[in-house]
Amino acid sequence: MSATSAMPAASPSQTDDLVVSVTDLVAGYLPGVNILNGCSIEARKGELIGIIGPNGAGKSTLLKAMFGLVKVHSGKVVVRGKDITGLKANKLVSQGVGFVPQNNNVFATLTIEENMQMGMYQRPKAFAERFDFVTSLFPELGKRRAQRAGSLSGGERQMVAMGRALMMDPAVLLLDEPSAGLSPVKQDETFLRVHEINRAGVSVIMVEQNARRCLQICDRGYVLDQGKDAYTGTGRELMSDPKVIHLYLGTLADNVD
């Protein structure tokens, strides 16, 4: 199923580094209507995974199913060796899963600092330590901690949302189209932030509509089609694979180099 050739069996060290394993996931919003039809992905420690594909392929549904927001009908989601399939969001946060939705991802009436506190409601005593870590990645959050999130731009809100999700020290961060609706300059800034989060040791699984930029920065990518992982490979392999470009990237093909 690789973009180039069948992937080799994982070595014992690779298995030990496995942070997330999604196997044959079938899920949907309505009974009997599945959006995901046997989707399988994995992420190892320190990896940045990109998920691309045509509209309606099930990309965002995959993240929501992993985070307990969409009913899983069969299959399994394992994080750090523990089966977390179907757990509610509050339980998943304590199990090391962070999630940043595409829309409505900040508490607009609260300040930046209060948003960060909401991210730590399960571990309030560790707030100072985690806030120092988050502001080391995003210094602007510290400088503007008293500003209300509702007064921020779209890119700034995205930074707050990512920062809040990092407060609980997740093993994996799920990002649903973080660049959506942003200007090209703000998109570039967002991708830089994602890269910085990943370099800080957090595994990231990112669904992204900007396929070119996603594949440029990810370690490995998955192309979803009709609720299944149709192709997988390194970002560079997928960017240069004629089948992936022609069948799945569509009008983006001219921008892929």
N, C-alpha and C positions, 0 to 999 in steps of 0.2 A: 504493500500500500504506500510505500515511499515514493517520492517524486522521482527518485533515481533507481533504487533497487530495494529489495527486502531488507529491513533493518535486522542486524545481528542480534542474537540473544544477549540479554543484559548480563554482564559479569557480576559476581558477588558484590564488588565494591559499588557498582552502579545501583544494585538493588538496595544496598545499605543507604545510599544517598537519595532514595526515592522519597519525595515529600508528598506528592499527590498522585493517585492512580484512579482514573475513571475508566470503568470497564463495562462495555455493552449497555450504556445508559439509554433507557427508553423513558421519555417523560413528555408531559403536555399539560395544557391549562384546563382541558375539558376531558371528562371520561370518554375513552374510546377514540380520542383525537390526539395523536402523538406528534410532537414537533421533533423530538429526538428519536432516532430509530436505530439504536445500537451504536452510540458514539463512544469512542475510547480515546483518551489522551493521558499523558503523564508528564510530570514535572519533577526534576531532580533538584537537589539543594543548590541554590544560587543561580538557577536557570531563569531566563526570561523567555516565556513562551508566547508566541503570537498566534491568534486565531483569526483567520480571514475567510471570506467566501461571499457568495451572492446574497442579496437581500432575501430573507425568508429561509435561510439555510439552517437556522437554529443556534446562531452564535450566542446571542444574549440569553436565550433560553437555557443554554448549557451552563452559563455562570449562575443563573438564578436557580437552576436545579441543584447545582453543587452547594448553593447557599441556603437551601431549604425553602425557597420562595415559589417553586414549581413542583407539582406532585411527580415523584419518581415512581413509575410503574414497574420497572425491573432494572437490573444492573446494580452497580456498586460504586460508591465514592469512598476512597480510603485516604486519610490524611495522617502521615507519620505512623503508618501501620494500624490505625484505628478506623474501623468502619463508621463513617459519620452520615451514611445515607439517610436522608429524610429528617435529620435533626433540625430543630428550629434555629432561627438565626442567632438568638441569644446564647444558645448552647455552642454553636459553631464558633462564635467569637472566642469563647473560653478554650476551644480546642485548637486555636491557632489559625483561624481562617478570617481574613479581612476582606470586605467587599465594598467597592465604590460604584454605586449605580450611575447610570448616565444622567438622569434627571433628578431634581429634588434631593440633592445629596448633601445639603447643609441645613442647619437650623437657622433660618434667616433672621429671626428676632434675637438670637443670642450673639454674644461677642465671639471672636475667634477663640479666646481662652475658654469660654464656656462650651464651645463646640468641642474643644479638646477634652474638657472634663466629661462631657457626655460620652466620648469614646473610651473613658476610663471608669465608667460607673461600676464595673465589676471589681476594679482594683484601685480605689481612690487613693490609697496610701502611696502608690507608686507614681502618682501624677507628676511630681517634680522631676523625677528621673527620666520619665518618658517624654515629658515636654521638652526637656533639654535635648534629648536625642532628635526629636522631630524638628525643633528649631535649628539644630545643627545642619539638617538637610535643607530646611526652608527658613532662612533667617528672617524673612519678611513677616512670618507668622509671629515671631517673638516681638519684633518692633511694633507690630500693629495689633497686639493681643487684645486691646480694649475696643477695637473697632467692630461694629456689628457686621455679621456675615452678609446680611441683606444689602449692604451698601457696596459690596465688592463686585468686580467684573467677573465675567464667566470663567476666565482663566484663573483668577484669584480664588474663586469659589472651588474650583477643581483642586487647587493646592490645599485648601482647608479640608476638603473631603478626603484627600489622600492622607493628609496629616492625621486626621481623626482616626482613620482606619489603621494607621500605624501605631497608635497609642497603646494598643494591647499586645504589641510585639508579636505580630502574626508570623507564622511559618510560611504562609502563602498569601499573597494579595491578589484578589480578583478585580480587574478593572474593566468596566463595560464602556467601551468607546470613549476614552478620556479626551480625545481631541474634537469630538462632535460639536459643531456650532461655533468653533473658535476660528479666529483669523489665522492665516498661514504663520504669522510670527508667533502667535500664542500657541499654535499647534507645536511648533518647534520647541518652545519653552516647556510645554507639557511632556514631550518625548524626552527631553533632557532630564526632567524631574523623575520620570519613570526609570530612566537609566541610572540615576543617582540612587534611587531606592533599591534597585537591584544590586548595585555595587556595594551597598551597605549590608548585603547578606540576605535580603528578603527575596524568596522565589516569587515570580510574578507571572500570572496568566492574564493576558490582555486581549480582549476582543476589540478590533479596530477596523474602522471603515477606510482609513487611509492606508491601503495595503502596502504601498511602496515604502513609506516611512516605517511601518510596522516590521516589515521583512528586513529592512536595513539594520534595525537595532536588536532584533530577537536572536536568541541562540538557536532555537528551533521553532518551526511553524507548523500549523495544521490548517488545511483547507477543508472547510465543512461544506457539504452539499446534501440537501434533502435529509438533514438530521444525522449524517454520518461523516466520519473523518475520511475524506476521499483521497487526500494526499498528505504526506508529512515529509519533512526533511529540514535541513538547516535553512535559515532565512535566505542565504545566497543561492542555495539549490532551487528553492521554490521561485525566486525571482527570475532565474534563468531557464526554468523548465518551460518549453514551448506549450505543452499541454495545459499546464496550470495557467499560463498567461492567456492562452486562447479560450479555454473553456470556462475559467473561473474569474479572471480579473477583468474581462470585458474591455470597456473603454479605458480602464486604467493601464492596459497593456502598453500603450504608447509612452507612458511615463515610467515604465519599469526598465531600469538599465543596470 
